[in-house]
Amino acid sequence: MFAGELVEPHLWNQFMDYCFGEQMPFVHGWYVAAWSDEVIADKPLARKICGESVVLYRTLDGTAAALEDRCCHRAAPLHLGRVVKEGLQCGYHGLVFNCAGTCVLIPGQERIPSTAKVKSFPVVEKNQVVWIWHGPAEAADESLIIDYPWHDDPQNWPHKRSMYPVQADYMLLIDNVMDLTHIGYLHAATIGGNPEQHVGAKMTTTPTPRGVKFVRWLLNSNPPPTYVKAMGFTKNVDRWQEFEFIAPGNIIQFVGGQEVGKGAYEEDRRDGGFRVRRFHGFTPETETSCFYFWSSANGYKPSDAQATEQLFQEIGATLYEDKVMVEAQQKKLTERGEGGLVGIRSDATRLAMRRKVAEMLTSQKS
């Protein structure tokens, strides 16, 4: 089966336009704007999200908020201002805006024009993530924000987190995570293992209302370097890889390995093995740049801070390899577009993901 046959014919042209078109729109939905600890009380944070310049800040009571990063007076960036009692104060002429973007104070002037306002963005803080809504404000449904309770369980799942700015379309990074056959080649020094075992993994793929989920098993597999460092494995392991893409820009991951013969695959006995949960948040900056928010949680030695740090370093090195490869891929796509590219069997899951995105974009336009 060729890649093109994995998408219904009536969607294929739209799919290709959205995947490779020069003017790719962004899916309406909740995106990661920042980690909670990035948005601090005394310094507004500038970030471009889905092509819009945004300033993130905290009110004096600690509530996270987001406004257009452009004062309506003289277009000064609001992130160069400061938070005051009434709201966010422009650092140029002192106009103050509340969380709704309404100007509530103009120094030396009692009357405030009704047009003195800036765009505000719906923001929700949950699971140590500051989420921002891209799309019509009236459509911002908080129930659509994913649940990731492992960020709030340091006793059983201690984690560390980071963010990589990436000079590539965010969809290329999602492609990368949704096709794991690259692991044995690109990540040989960390989580790789035998490439043939990745290509031949037992795999099931399930569509979901907001994306796609797949589960892979690499049975009787040689443990890769990261697994050996973490657990001291000397025998082959049964590895599992569970990934769920949730549109528009998140992947939730549960991976690990258990020594062969301990029932991980046959009886779902995974306790005592190498167990890792990872959060992936892919947020578009522009059409060819994005922010890659990620965390790794240690579920195998939760009381060992050194193990959590070692895992973070191993995963960080792995994802940096992805960053380098995808940025190089973006350069080639910018040079020549998608002309001459072919699909192969391992594209099936990422194409199912792209199909979901194409369907959402089609619905957006109708």
Rosetta blueprint (number, residue, H / E / L):
1 M L
2 F L
3 A H
4 G H
5 E H
6 L H
7 V L
8 E L
9 P H
10 H H
11 L H
12 W H
13 N H
14 Q H
15 F H
16 M H
17 D H
18 Y H
19 C H
20 F H
21 G L
22 E L
23 Q L
24 M L
25 P L
26 F L
27 V L
28 H L
29 G E
30 W E
31 Y E
32 V E
33 A E
34 A E
35 W E
36 S H
37 D H
38 E H
39 V L
40 I E
41 A L
42 D L
43 K E
44 P L
45 L E
46 A E
47 R E
48 K E
49 I E
50 C L
51 G L
52 E E
53 S E
54 V E
55 V E
56 L E
57 Y E
58 R E
59 T L
60 L L
61 D L
62 G L
63 T L
64 A E
65 A E
66 A E
67 L E
68 E E
69 D L
70 R L
71 C L
72 C L
73 H L
74 R L
75 A L
76 A L
77 P L
78 L H
79 H H
80 L H
81 G L
82 R E
83 V E
84 V E
85 K L
86 E L
87 G E
88 L E
89 Q E
90 C L
91 G L
92 Y L
93 H L
94 G L
95 L L
96 V E
97 F E
98 N L
99 C L
100 A L
101 G L
102 T E
103 C E
104 V E
105 L E
106 I E
107 P L
108 G L
109 Q E
110 E L
111 R L
112 I L
113 P L
114 S L
115 T L
116 A L
117 K E
118 V L
119 K L
120 S E
121 F L
122 P L
123 V E
124 V E
125 E E
126 K E
127 N L
128 Q L
129 V E
130 V E
131 W E
132 I E
133 W E
134 H E
135 G L
136 P L
137 A H
138 E H
139 A H
140 A L
141 D L
142 E H
143 S H
144 L H
145 I L
146 I L
147 D L
148 Y L
149 P H
150 W H
151 H H
152 D H
153 D L
154 P L
155 Q L
156 N L
157 W L
158 P L
159 H E
160 K E
161 R E
162 S E
163 M E
164 Y E
165 P E
166 V E
167 Q L
168 A L
169 D L
170 Y H
171 M H
172 L H
173 L H
174 I H
175 D H
176 N H
177 V H
178 M H
179 D L
180 L H
181 T H
182 H H
183 I H
184 G H
185 Y H
186 L H
187 H L
188 A L
189 A L
190 T L
191 I L
192 G L
193 G L
194 N L
195 P H
196 E H
197 Q H
198 H H
199 V H
200 G L
201 A L
202 K E
203 M E
204 T E
205 T E
206 T E
207 P E
208 T E
209 P L
210 R L
211 G E
212 V E
213 K E
214 F E
215 V E
216 R E
217 W E
218 L E
219 L E
220 N E
221 S E
222 N L
223 P L
224 P L
225 P H
226 T H
227 Y H
228 V H
229 K H
230 A H
231 M H
232 G L
233 F L
234 T L
235 K L
236 N L
237 V E
238 D E
239 R E
240 W E
241 Q E
242 E E
243 F E
244 E E
245 F E
246 I E
247 A L
248 P L
249 G L
250 N E
251 I E
252 I E
253 Q E
254 F E
255 V E
256 G E
257 G E
258 Q E
259 E E
260 V L
261 G L
262 K L
263 G L
264 A H
265 Y H
266 E H
267 E H
268 D L
269 R L
270 R L
271 D L
272 G L
273 G L
274 F E
275 R E
276 V E
277 R E
278 R E
279 F E
280 H E
281 G E
282 F E
283 T E
284 P E
285 E E
286 T E
287 E L
288 T L
289 S E
290 C E
291 F E
292 Y E
293 F E
294 W E
295 S E
296 S E
297 A E
298 N E
299 G L
300 Y L
301 K L
302 P L
303 S L
304 D L
305 A H
306 Q H
307 A H
308 T H
309 E H
310 Q H
311 L H
312 F H
313 Q H
314 E H
315 I H
316 G H
317 A H
318 T H
319 L H
320 Y H
321 E H
322 D H
323 K H
324 V H
325 M H
326 V H
327 E H
328 A H
329 Q H
330 Q H
331 K H
332 K H
333 L H
334 T H
335 E H
336 R H
337 G L
338 E L
339 G L
340 G L
341 L L
342 V L
343 G L
344 I L
345 R H
346 S H
347 D H
348 A H
349 T H
350 R H
351 L H
352 A H
353 M H
354 R H
355 R H
356 K H
357 V H
358 A H
359 E H
360 M H
361 L H
362 T H
363 S H
364 Q H
365 K H
366 S L
